[in-house]
């Protein structure tokens, strides 16, 4: 029951992530979540060590729930950041990223499990070591933390002005008239009206540009 409740909070965090990422940006959200994950793991380690290797249940469940919620912010945003510059090879990049996550998770999980001694201390030490390693990788890759220079929203397209429509340029109108003259055919009244309306629409646009 306890772990199922934790999974519910993780799902809520993933849903909340889709809302927060629009306001804070992926870098600010993921970097802050990583630092929060590291801080909570360090606090949990201190409390568990002081209590003989295992914190009481009333402390263990809330802090692990918060850690898993923060992990929901970490995984999704860092995956998106890793894939962002690789759109032209998205399939290959996704395969490599999935392999590294699965292989790395199994490798580091096995190493942490090897040091299991009946307490939560090896797990928390593993959390701290991997979190610090992740922070170092982020700093090496990004240059600094919380840098949102790439998180600016895409510019919105301006709505067309009212009563405006695309007008042909003067060159296009002259080419149309020249094509009619070249064919040696007398232009119809509809063709003349069309050319006249295009010229009327072009003249104001050219004057505005000048």
Secondary structure, DSSP 4 states (H G I P E B T S, - for coil): -HHHHHHHHHHHHHHHHHHHHHHH-HHHHHHHHHHHHHHHHHHHHHHHHHTTS---HHHHHHHHHHHHHHHHHHHHHHHHHHHHTTGGGHHHHHHHHHHHHHHHHHHHHHHHHHT--SSSHHHHHHHHHHHHHHHHHHHHHHSSTT--TT-PPPPPPPPPPTT------HHHHHHHHHHHHHTTPPPPHHHHHHHHHHHHHHHHHHHHH-
